[in-house]
Amino acid sequence: MADWYRRNADVLTLTLHVQPGAKRSEIAGLHGEALKIRLAAPPVEGRANEALLKFIAQLFGVPLRQVELRQGGQSRHKVVAITGSEIEPENLLKTYL
């Protein structure tokens, strides 16, 4: 199992390294013990966090209300919790890289 996520019952917790201001939103691979995500949104007034949560919800096939930013509101290093996703994070990595 990878260090960048944990599953506890139906809650999936991801450790992310986020790079805002990219050309497009995408998974960029692993960055140490975190999943690196490039975001098209600028790091202004919480827009990058909002875009991140939408991107994660889309990737994991859940409504936005089931994705929660747990840590790192002002940081590139973030912890996000997803409730009720059937998608395995390892499979996402294989699909997008």
C-alpha positions as CSV (number, residue, x, y, z in Angstrom):
1,M,0.0,0.0,0.0
2,A,1.2,3.5,-0.8
3,D,1.9,6.2,1.8
4,W,-0.2,8.8,0.1
5,Y,-3.6,7.4,1.0
6,R,-5.5,5.5,3.7
7,R,-8.9,3.8,3.6
8,N,-10.9,3.6,6.9
9,A,-14.3,2.0,6.3
10,D,-15.9,4.2,3.5
11,V,-13.6,7.2,4.1
12,L,-10.5,7.6,1.9
13,T,-7.9,10.1,3.1
14,L,-5.4,11.4,0.6
15,T,-2.1,13.3,1.2
16,L,-1.6,15.7,-1.7
17,H,1.0,18.1,-3.0
18,V,-0.8,20.7,-5.0
19,Q,0.7,23.0,-7.6
20,P,-1.7,25.8,-8.5
21,G,-1.5,27.9,-11.7
22,A,-0.8,25.0,-14.1
23,K,-2.0,24.9,-17.7
24,R,-4.6,22.2,-16.9
25,S,-5.7,20.2,-13.9
26,E,-4.1,16.8,-13.8
27,I,-2.4,14.1,-11.7
28,A,1.3,14.6,-12.0
29,G,2.6,11.4,-10.2
30,L,4.0,11.0,-6.7
31,H,5.9,13.7,-4.8
32,G,7.6,12.1,-1.8
33,E,4.8,10.6,0.3
34,A,2.1,12.6,-1.5
35,L,0.2,12.5,-4.7
36,K,1.1,15.5,-6.8
37,I,-1.8,17.4,-8.5
38,R,-1.4,20.3,-10.9
39,L,-4.3,22.7,-10.8
40,A,-5.4,25.1,-13.5
41,A,-6.8,27.5,-10.8
42,P,-4.8,30.3,-9.4
43,P,-3.9,30.3,-5.7
44,V,-6.2,33.3,-5.0
45,E,-9.0,33.7,-2.5
46,G,-9.5,29.9,-2.0
47,R,-10.1,29.3,-5.7
48,A,-7.4,26.6,-5.9
49,N,-8.9,24.8,-3.0
50,E,-12.3,24.9,-4.5
51,A,-11.0,23.7,-7.9
52,L,-9.0,20.9,-6.1
53,L,-12.1,19.6,-4.3
54,K,-14.1,19.6,-7.6
55,F,-11.3,17.8,-9.4
56,I,-11.0,15.2,-6.6
57,A,-14.8,14.7,-6.6
58,Q,-14.7,14.1,-10.4
59,L,-11.7,11.7,-10.2
60,F,-13.3,9.6,-7.5
61,G,-16.9,9.7,-8.9
62,V,-18.5,11.3,-5.9
63,P,-20.6,14.5,-5.3
64,L,-18.7,17.5,-4.2
65,R,-20.3,17.4,-0.7
66,Q,-18.5,14.1,-0.1
67,V,-15.0,15.7,-0.4
68,E,-13.6,17.6,2.5
69,L,-10.3,19.5,2.9
70,R,-9.1,18.4,6.3
71,Q,-5.7,20.1,6.4
72,G,-3.6,22.6,4.4
73,G,-6.0,25.4,3.4
74,Q,-3.1,27.8,2.9
75,S,-0.4,25.2,2.0
76,R,0.6,23.2,-1.0
77,H,0.6,20.1,1.3
78,K,-3.0,19.1,1.8
79,V,-5.1,16.3,3.3
80,V,-8.4,15.5,1.7
81,A,-11.1,13.1,2.9
82,I,-13.5,11.4,0.4
83,T,-16.6,9.5,1.6
84,G,-18.2,6.7,-0.3
85,S,-15.9,6.3,-3.4
86,E,-15.6,2.9,-4.9
87,I,-12.5,3.9,-6.9
88,E,-9.1,2.7,-5.7
89,P,-6.4,5.4,-5.6
90,E,-3.8,3.0,-7.1
91,N,-6.0,2.4,-10.1
92,L,-6.2,6.2,-10.7
93,L,-2.5,6.5,-10.7
94,K,-2.2,3.8,-13.3
95,T,-4.9,5.4,-15.4
96,Y,-3.5,8.9,-15.4
97,L,0.2,8.3,-15.7
